[in-house]
Amino acid sequence: MRKVISHIKFALLATTLITSCRTQEWDPAEDLKDLTYNWSCRYVDDALSYAVDSLYTLNRYSDKQTVLSSVLKDTLSIDFAYRYSRNGDSVNVSSGLLQIKDSIFVTTDGYIYADKFWAHLFTADSGIINYKGVFHVDFYETGQTVPWAWSEIWYNKSDEEKTYYSYTKYYKKSETHKVWY
């Protein structure tokens, strides 16, 4: 009888250990979506936030005096370099903002290396032009030269009316699109 009870205890203990050691399932589609969205915020949205609002580059009038504000006379060019290593990840991404009067151009290109994969991030075609364009990410397995998946976010110009006192973005982003090769 003691052997039967000890076998039952052992079976219960083994079952408990096996169920407690379950691994969390990996959802690659959700991870790709999150990574692409976070990288678009970091490398594209951040550059777009430096664009000078055309409302603030015009002449501004008050009751008692005229204030001429010329924050942007003709051209603004800013380059952003993101190069660092953290927690085993290596980042080498460059973004650029070029604003000529009211025309805005943002380009991003670079690589992120992690333990299990690496990614090529870039703005497609000529970049994000006047808040319209595509941010694209190709995902590769470490050591491979053919991507196994890609993801995109489309930028579109917002039609919302801007005022001096409102803080709204000039663009909208689409839902992240994911495709497996």
Secondary structure, 3 states (H helix, E strand, C coil): CHHHHHHHHHHHHHHHHHHHCCCCCCCHHHHHHHHHHHHHHHHHHHHHCCCCCHHHHCCEECCCCEECCCCCCCEEEEEEEEEEEECCEEEEEEEEEEEECCEEEEEEEEEEECCCEEEEEEECCCCEECCEEEEEEEEEECCCCCCCEEEEEEEEECCCCCCCCCCCCCEEECCCEEEEC
